[in-house]
Amino acid sequence: MSTEQEKKGVRNAHAPILFVDDEPMAHKIVKNLLKDWDVKSAYSAEEAQEIMNKENILILITDIKMPGMTGIDLLKKIKRTPGRGIVQVIVVTASEQIEHLINALESGANDFLLKPLKKEDIEETLENTLSKITRWQKTMKSLFQKRKENVSKS
């Protein structure tokens, strides 16, 4: 994207982002950092699942360490749920243990960010994620169109 207006257009054209963290202050920080984005909040992995069952969420940002179900457990459940394979999961953590990030990536995380979150890092990650989703959507649309044309010829 070359202009701020184009970036905002891409942001508004996609499904909302779901941010999952058990710390209320983390939600305030993310909402402040991402004022121009449509960010929904969940304070537990279980609440995030409920929201995802009701809404079309394509980007999930989740903390790794939470009481109850962890962000990694949530990630694994999402990746195993039929029809949710396209959901892009970005994990965030304050942990300095590289094993946590390796585990997240091996479990299907698409990207990761370290706390404290920085505006430029989170926006860059989201822009890259949106570009990937847009490319996938265009490819799928093209493939469905070709399939439709082939069926019509039969």
C-alpha positions as CSV (number, residue, x, y, z in Angstrom):
1,M,0.0,0.0,0.0
2,S,1.3,3.4,-0.8
3,T,-0.9,5.8,1.0
4,E,-2.5,6.0,4.4
5,Q,-6.0,6.2,2.8
6,E,-5.3,3.0,0.8
7,K,-4.2,1.2,3.9
8,K,-7.4,2.2,5.7
9,G,-9.5,1.0,2.8
10,V,-7.9,-2.4,3.0
11,R,-8.4,-2.5,6.8
12,N,-12.1,-1.6,6.5
13,A,-12.7,-4.2,3.7
14,H,-11.9,-7.2,5.9
15,A,-13.4,-9.1,8.8
16,P,-12.5,-7.8,12.3
17,I,-9.5,-8.8,14.3
18,L,-10.1,-10.7,17.5
19,F,-7.6,-9.9,20.3
20,V,-7.4,-12.4,23.1
21,D,-5.6,-11.6,26.4
22,D,-6.6,-12.0,30.0
23,E,-5.1,-8.7,31.0
24,P,-7.5,-5.7,30.6
25,M,-4.6,-3.3,30.2
26,A,-3.4,-5.2,27.2
27,H,-6.8,-4.6,25.5
28,K,-6.5,-0.9,26.2
29,I,-3.1,-0.8,24.7
30,V,-4.1,-2.7,21.6
31,K,-7.2,-0.6,21.0
32,N,-5.1,2.5,21.4
33,L,-2.4,1.2,19.0
34,L,-5.0,0.0,16.4
35,K,-7.5,2.9,16.5
36,D,-8.2,2.6,12.8
37,W,-8.8,-1.1,12.9
38,D,-11.9,-3.1,13.8
39,V,-10.6,-4.9,16.9
40,K,-12.9,-7.1,19.0
41,S,-11.9,-8.3,22.4
42,A,-11.9,-11.6,24.3
43,Y,-10.5,-12.1,27.8
44,S,-10.1,-15.8,27.6
45,A,-9.5,-18.5,24.9
46,E,-13.0,-19.9,25.8
47,E,-14.6,-16.5,25.1
48,A,-12.6,-16.2,21.9
49,Q,-14.1,-19.6,20.7
50,E,-17.6,-18.3,21.4
51,I,-17.0,-15.2,19.3
52,M,-15.4,-17.1,16.5
53,N,-18.4,-19.4,16.4
54,K,-20.7,-16.4,15.8
55,E,-18.5,-14.1,13.6
56,N,-16.3,-14.4,10.6
57,I,-12.9,-13.7,12.2
58,L,-10.0,-14.1,9.8
59,I,-7.2,-12.6,12.1
60,L,-6.8,-13.7,15.7
61,I,-4.1,-12.2,17.9
62,T,-3.7,-14.2,21.1
63,D,-1.5,-14.1,24.1
64,I,0.2,-17.4,24.9
65,K,-0.1,-17.5,28.6
66,M,-3.6,-17.3,30.0
67,P,-5.5,-19.1,32.8
68,G,-7.5,-22.1,31.6
69,M,-7.0,-22.7,27.9
70,T,-3.7,-21.2,26.7
71,G,-3.2,-19.3,23.5
72,I,-1.4,-22.3,22.1
73,D,-4.3,-24.6,22.9
74,L,-6.7,-22.1,21.2
75,L,-4.4,-22.0,18.2
76,K,-4.4,-25.8,17.9
77,K,-8.2,-26.0,18.2
78,I,-8.7,-23.3,15.5
79,K,-6.3,-25.0,13.1
80,R,-8.1,-28.4,13.6
81,T,-11.6,-27.0,13.2
82,P,-12.9,-27.6,9.6
83,G,-13.3,-24.4,7.7
84,R,-11.1,-22.3,9.9
85,G,-7.8,-23.2,8.2
86,I,-7.7,-19.7,6.6
87,V,-7.7,-18.0,10.0
88,Q,-4.4,-16.2,10.5
89,V,-3.2,-16.5,14.1
90,I,-0.6,-14.1,15.5
91,V,0.7,-15.0,19.0
92,V,2.0,-12.4,21.4
93,T,4.0,-13.0,24.5
94,A,6.1,-11.3,27.1
95,S,8.0,-14.6,27.6
96,E,11.6,-14.6,26.7
97,Q,11.6,-18.3,26.3
98,I,12.2,-19.1,22.6
99,E,10.6,-22.5,23.1
100,H,7.2,-20.8,23.5
101,L,7.5,-19.1,20.1
102,I,8.8,-22.3,18.4
103,N,5.9,-24.2,19.9
104,A,3.5,-21.6,18.6
105,L,4.9,-21.7,15.1
106,E,5.0,-25.5,15.1
107,S,1.3,-25.4,16.2
108,G,0.3,-23.3,13.2
109,A,0.8,-19.7,14.2
110,N,1.3,-17.4,11.2
111,D,3.4,-14.8,13.0
112,F,4.4,-13.7,16.5
113,L,5.0,-10.4,18.4
114,L,6.8,-9.7,21.6
115,K,5.4,-7.6,24.4
116,P,5.4,-4.7,24.9
117,L,3.7,-4.3,21.5
118,K,4.9,-1.5,19.3
119,K,2.5,0.2,16.9
120,E,4.8,-0.2,13.8
121,D,5.4,-3.9,14.5
122,I,1.8,-4.8,15.0
123,E,0.6,-2.7,12.0
124,E,3.3,-4.2,9.8
125,T,2.3,-7.7,10.9
126,L,-1.4,-7.0,10.2
127,E,-0.7,-5.4,6.8
128,N,1.3,-8.5,5.8
129,T,-1.4,-10.8,7.1
130,L,-4.1,-8.9,5.2
131,S,-2.0,-9.0,2.0
132,K,-1.8,-12.8,2.4
133,I,-5.5,-13.2,3.0
134,T,-6.4,-10.9,0.0
135,R,-4.1,-13.0,-2.3
136,W,-5.7,-16.2,-1.1
137,Q,-9.2,-14.8,-1.7
138,K,-8.3,-13.8,-5.2
139,T,-6.7,-17.2,-5.9
140,M,-9.8,-19.0,-4.6
141,K,-12.2,-16.8,-6.6
142,S,-10.2,-17.5,-9.7
143,L,-10.2,-21.2,-9.1
144,F,-13.9,-21.3,-8.4
145,Q,-14.5,-19.3,-11.6
146,K,-12.4,-21.8,-13.7
147,R,-14.3,-24.7,-12.1
148,K,-17.6,-23.0,-13.0
149,E,-16.5,-22.5,-16.6
150,N,-15.3,-26.1,-16.9
151,V,-18.7,-27.4,-15.5
152,S,-20.5,-25.2,-18.0
153,K,-18.5,-26.6,-20.9
154,S,-19.4,-30.2,-19.9
